[in-house]
């Protein structure tokens, strides 16, 4: 009796394997991959024991260049490096504008203090966004004094690069930020195509999606639901609703565990109106912003991958993928 049962089990496992084998379909033919430059060309930092409250300006690597994140020069350099989309962070100001700045508070990168959103754009522009950067535990501050007036307002970014694509990161859960973004694009329809997508807090993200037709959005909760349900049931070919009509962020070290990776999974998601955003390796405590940031990790991206690739080193990854010469980037101070 045991032998027939074993044969059935082996046959069933083989059938599941074949049904979910990537080689069942060829690589996608809907174009090349898309590069998302996280924060533009910026100073990288140690990701050890990183959490959302970590002051990353106080743990930067030895500077390779002279650019700071979320500034217009850093974004222009990212596009020159081959970025298709630049991710930027926004906070509403007390005078109804959008400051482009990552941190919830000012004390990490600048000489200011308090919540970023508790200030007017004029006050924020007077700060030095390079004030807090250090690569040697505070012995030196190589960017101090170089970032005065460098914090841009979102309209300045769009006016400077109207024909580029941006991904807006809402840092709060205030729905009014979605209203603000929609109002900005209503007043400036020439910038609508520049806002490729939005993510972050669910309330502003989905408010923006309701008001801005064609905006690409996703949520952290939706990603957890999508990947968890697909891991459990994807072997049947079932694709959860949470995986449909969205962007699915997948760490590159998790991807091989997903049914059908890479070609069949891409095909299933493509049929459901979704694309993959391929992140860097996920580790304990990672807030989800690790990217494809070195050539060894880039080598793990499957040939023919046509999703989106998230990187914190666009100045390295862009030329490596697109075969272009690295752009001229200001040297480190």
C-alpha positions as CSV (number, residue, x, y, z in Angstrom):
1,X,0.0,0.0,0.0
2,X,2.8,2.4,0.8
3,X,4.4,2.2,-2.7
4,X,1.2,3.4,-4.6
5,X,0.7,6.2,-2.1
6,X,4.3,7.3,-2.6
7,X,3.9,7.2,-6.4
8,X,0.8,9.4,-6.1
9,X,2.6,11.9,-3.9
10,X,5.6,12.1,-6.2
11,X,3.3,12.4,-9.3
12,X,1.3,15.2,-7.5
13,X,4.5,17.1,-6.6
14,X,5.8,16.7,-10.1
15,X,2.5,18.1,-11.6
16,X,2.7,21.1,-9.2
17,X,6.3,21.7,-10.3
18,X,5.6,21.5,-14.0
19,X,2.4,23.7,-13.6
20,X,4.4,26.4,-11.9
21,X,7.7,26.1,-13.8
22,X,9.0,29.4,-15.1
23,X,10.1,27.7,-18.4
24,X,6.4,27.1,-19.3
25,X,6.4,30.6,-20.7
26,X,9.1,32.6,-22.4
27,X,10.5,35.9,-21.0
28,X,8.0,38.8,-21.4
29,X,8.2,40.7,-24.6
30,X,6.6,44.0,-23.5
31,X,9.8,46.0,-23.4
32,X,12.8,46.4,-21.0
33,X,12.9,46.9,-17.3
34,X,12.2,50.3,-15.7
35,X,14.6,51.9,-13.2
36,X,13.4,53.7,-10.1
37,X,16.0,55.8,-8.4
38,X,15.2,56.0,-4.7
39,X,15.8,59.6,-3.5
40,X,17.8,60.4,-6.6
41,X,21.6,60.2,-6.5
42,X,22.3,60.3,-2.7
43,X,24.7,59.5,0.1
44,X,24.4,55.8,1.0
45,X,24.5,54.6,4.6
46,X,24.9,51.6,6.7
47,X,21.6,49.5,6.9
48,X,22.6,47.6,10.0
49,X,19.9,47.7,12.7
50,X,18.0,50.3,10.5
51,X,14.5,51.3,11.5
52,X,12.2,54.2,10.6
53,X,13.5,56.4,13.4
54,X,17.2,56.0,12.5
55,X,19.1,59.2,11.5
56,X,20.7,57.9,8.4
57,X,22.7,61.2,7.9
58,X,24.7,60.2,10.9
59,X,25.9,56.9,9.4
60,X,26.7,57.7,5.8
61,X,29.4,55.8,3.9
62,X,32.5,57.7,3.0
63,X,31.1,60.1,0.4
64,X,31.6,59.1,-3.3
65,X,30.1,62.3,-4.7
66,X,28.8,65.7,-3.6
67,X,25.0,65.2,-4.0
68,X,22.3,65.1,-1.3
69,X,19.0,63.2,-1.6
70,X,15.7,64.8,-2.6
71,X,17.4,67.8,-4.3
72,X,16.9,69.0,-7.8
73,X,20.6,68.3,-8.8
74,X,20.4,64.8,-7.3
75,X,17.3,64.1,-9.4
76,X,18.8,65.5,-12.5
77,X,21.9,63.3,-12.0
78,X,19.6,60.3,-11.5
79,X,17.9,60.8,-14.8
80,X,21.2,61.4,-16.5
81,X,22.3,58.1,-15.0
82,X,19.5,56.2,-16.7
83,X,16.6,56.5,-14.2
84,X,13.1,56.2,-15.7
85,X,11.4,57.3,-12.5
86,X,12.8,59.2,-9.4
87,X,11.2,58.5,-6.0
88,X,10.9,61.6,-3.8
89,X,9.4,62.3,-0.4
90,X,6.9,65.1,0.5
91,X,5.5,66.9,3.5
92,X,2.8,69.5,3.5
93,X,4.0,72.8,4.9
94,X,2.0,75.3,7.0
95,X,1.6,77.5,3.9
96,X,0.0,74.8,1.8
97,X,3.0,73.6,-0.2
98,X,4.8,70.3,-0.5
99,X,8.4,70.3,0.9
100,X,10.5,67.6,-0.7
101,X,12.3,66.1,2.3
102,X,12.5,62.5,3.6
103,X,12.5,63.0,7.4
104,X,9.5,63.5,9.6
105,X,11.6,65.8,11.8
106,X,14.3,68.3,11.0
107,X,17.0,67.6,13.6
108,X,18.7,64.7,11.7
109,X,19.8,66.4,8.5
110,X,19.4,70.1,9.3
111,X,20.2,72.6,12.1
112,X,16.4,73.0,12.6
113,X,14.1,71.1,14.9
114,X,10.5,70.0,15.1
115,X,8.3,68.3,12.6
116,X,9.0,69.1,9.0
117,X,5.3,69.8,8.4
118,X,5.1,72.3,11.2
119,X,7.1,74.9,9.2
120,X,6.5,77.1,6.3
121,X,8.3,76.5,3.0
122,X,10.2,79.8,3.6
123,X,11.4,78.5,6.9
124,X,12.4,75.2,5.5
125,X,14.3,76.7,2.6
126,X,16.5,78.7,5.0
127,X,17.8,75.5,6.6
128,X,21.0,73.7,5.7
129,X,20.0,70.2,4.6
130,X,23.6,69.1,4.7
131,X,24.2,70.1,8.3
132,X,23.9,66.7,10.0
133,X,25.8,64.4,7.5
134,X,28.8,62.6,9.0
135,X,30.8,59.4,8.0
136,X,33.0,59.3,11.1
137,X,30.6,59.6,14.1
138,X,30.5,63.4,14.1
139,X,34.2,64.1,13.9
140,X,33.7,65.8,10.6
141,X,30.6,67.1,8.7
142,X,31.6,67.2,5.0
143,X,28.3,68.7,3.7
144,X,27.8,71.2,6.5
145,X,27.1,74.6,4.9
146,X,26.6,73.2,1.4
147,X,22.8,72.6,1.6
148,X,21.4,76.0,2.5
149,X,18.3,76.7,0.4
150,X,18.6,73.3,-1.3
151,X,15.3,71.8,0.0
152,X,12.9,72.2,-3.0
153,X,9.2,72.5,-3.2
154,X,7.4,70.0,-5.4
155,X,6.3,72.5,-7.9
156,X,10.0,73.6,-8.4
157,X,10.9,69.9,-9.1
158,X,8.2,69.5,-11.7
159,X,8.9,72.9,-13.3
160,X,12.6,71.9,-13.6
161,X,11.9,68.5,-15.0
162,X,8.4,68.5,-16.5
163,X,9.0,65.7,-19.0
164,X,10.4,63.2,-16.4
165,X,8.5,60.7,-14.2
166,X,8.3,60.8,-10.4
167,X,7.0,58.5,-7.6
168,X,5.6,60.5,-4.7
169,X,6.1,59.0,-1.2
170,X,3.5,60.3,1.3
171,X,5.1,60.2,4.8
172,X,1.8,60.5,6.7
173,X,-1.6,59.0,6.9
174,X,-3.4,62.3,6.2
175,X,-5.9,62.0,3.4
176,X,-5.6,65.8,2.7
177,X,-2.2,65.2,1.1
178,X,-3.9,63.3,-1.7
179,X,-6.2,66.2,-2.1
180,X,-3.2,68.6,-2.3
181,X,-1.5,66.5,-4.9
182,X,-4.7,66.3,-7.0
183,X,-5.2,70.1,-6.7
184,X,-1.7,70.8,-7.8
185,X,-2.1,68.7,-10.9
186,X,-5.6,70.3,-11.6
187,X,-3.9,73.7,-11.5
188,X,-1.0,72.4,-13.6
189,X,-2.3,69.8,-16.0
190,X,1.0,70.0,-17.9
191,X,2.6,68.1,-15.0
192,X,0.1,65.3,-14.8
193,X,2.2,62.9,-16.8
194,X,5.2,63.6,-14.6
195,X,3.5,62.1,-11.5
196,X,3.8,58.4,-12.3
197,X,2.7,57.1,-9.0
198,X,2.3,57.5,-5.2
199,X,2.7,55.3,-2.2
200,X,3.1,55.5,1.6
201,X,0.3,56.1,4.0
202,X,-2.9,54.4,2.7
203,X,-5.2,57.4,3.3
204,X,-3.3,59.9,1.1
205,X,-2.3,57.3,-1.4
206,X,-5.8,56.0,-2.2
207,X,-7.3,59.5,-1.9
208,X,-4.9,60.6,-4.6
209,X,-5.8,57.5,-6.7
210,X,-9.5,58.3,-6.5
211,X,-8.8,61.9,-7.8
212,X,-6.0,61.3,-10.3
213,X,-6.9,58.9,-13.1
214,X,-4.2,56.4,-14.0
215,X,-2.0,57.0,-11.0
216,X,0.0,53.9,-10.0
217,X,-0.4,53.2,-6.3
218,X,0.0,50.3,-3.8
219,X,0.0,49.8,0.0
220,X,2.2,47.9,2.4
221,X,-0.9,46.0,3.7
222,X,-1.8,45.1,0.2
223,X,1.7,43.8,-0.5
224,X,1.7,41.6,2.6
225,X,-1.7,40.2,1.6
226,X,-0.6,39.6,-2.0
227,X,2.6,37.8,-1.2
228,X,1.3,35.8,1.8
229,X,-1.8,34.5,-0.1
230,X,0.2,33.8,-3.3
231,X,2.8,31.8,-1.3
232,X,0.0,29.7,0.2
233,X,-2.2,29.3,-2.9
234,X,-0.2,30.3,-6.0
235,X,0.7,26.7,-6.8
236,X,-2.9,26.3,-8.0
237,X,-2.5,29.3,-10.4
238,X,-4.7,31.4,-8.1
239,X,-3.8,35.1,-8.0
240,X,-5.2,37.0,-5.0
241,X,-7.2,40.2,-5.5
242,X,-4.5,42.0,-3.6
243,X,-2.1,41.2,-6.4
244,X,-4.3,42.6,-9.2
245,X,-4.0,46.1,-10.8
246,X,-1.1,47.2,-8.6
247,X,2.7,47.2,-8.3
248,X,4.1,44.3,-6.3
249,X,7.3,45.0,-4.4
250,X,9.4,41.8,-4.1
251,X,12.8,41.5,-2.4
252,X,15.2,39.8,-4.8
253,X,16.0,37.1,-2.1
254,X,12.3,36.3,-1.7
255,X,11.5,36.2,-5.4
256,X,12.9,32.7,-6.0
257,X,10.4,31.3,-3.4
258,X,7.4,32.6,-5.3
259,X,5.5,30.2,-7.6
260,X,6.6,30.6,-11.2
261,X,9.5,33.0,-10.7
262,X,10.5,34.7,-12.9
263,X,8.7,34.3,-16.2
264,X,5.5,32.6,-15.2
265,X,5.0,34.9,-12.2
266,X,5.5,38.0,-14.4
267,X,3.0,36.6,-16.9
268,X,0.4,36.0,-14.2
269,X,0.8,39.4,-12.8
270,X,0.9,41.1,-16.3
271,X,-2.4,39.4,-17.1
272,X,-3.9,40.8,-13.9
273,X,-2.7,44.4,-14.7
274,X,0.2,44.3,-12.3
275,X,4.0,44.7,-12.4
276,X,6.8,43.7,-10.1
277,X,9.1,46.2,-8.4
278,X,12.2,44.3,-7.6
279,X,13.9,45.4,-4.4
280,X,17.2,44.5,-2.8
281,X,17.6,41.6,-0.4
282,X,15.3,41.7,2.6
283,X,16.8,41.4,6.1
284,X,15.5,41.5,9.6
285,X,14.4,45.0,10.5
286,X,14.6,46.3,7.0
287,X,12.0,49.0,6.4
288,X,11.7,48.0,2.8
289,X,14.0,50.4,0.9
290,X,16.9,48.1,0.2
291,X,17.7,48.3,-3.5
292,X,19.6,46.6,-6.3
293,X,22.7,48.6,-5.3
294,X,25.7,46.7,-6.5
295,X,26.8,44.6,-9.5
296,X,26.6,41.3,-7.7
297,X,23.0,41.9,-6.7
298,X,22.3,43.2,-10.2
299,X,23.5,39.9,-11.6
300,X,20.7,38.2,-9.8
301,X,18.0,40.0,-11.8
302,X,16.7,37.5,-14.4
303,X,17.5,38.0,-18.1
304,X,14.5,39.4,-19.8
305,X,13.0,40.9,-16.6
306,X,10.5,43.6,-17.6
307,X,9.3,44.9,-14.3
308,X,10.7,47.8,-12.3
309,X,14.0,47.8,-10.5
310,X,14.5,49.8,-7.3
311,X,18.0,51.2,-6.6
312,X,19.8,53.5,-4.2
313,X,22.8,53.6,-6.5
314,X,21.4,54.7,-9.8
315,X,24.7,56.3,-10.8
316,X,26.2,52.7,-10.7
317,X,23.2,50.6,-11.8
318,X,21.9,52.8,-14.5
319,X,25.0,52.8,-16.7
320,X,25.5,49.1,-16.0
321,X,22.0,48.2,-17.3
322,X,21.7,50.7,-20.1
323,X,25.3,50.7,-21.3
324,X,25.6,54.5,-21.1
325,X,28.6,56.5,-19.8
326,X,28.3,57.6,-16.1
327,X,27.2,61.2,-15.9
328,X,29.4,64.0,-14.6
329,X,28.5,64.1,-10.8
330,X,30.0,66.7,-8.4
331,X,32.9,65.3,-6.4
332,X,32.7,64.7,-2.7
333,X,33.6,67.8,-0.6
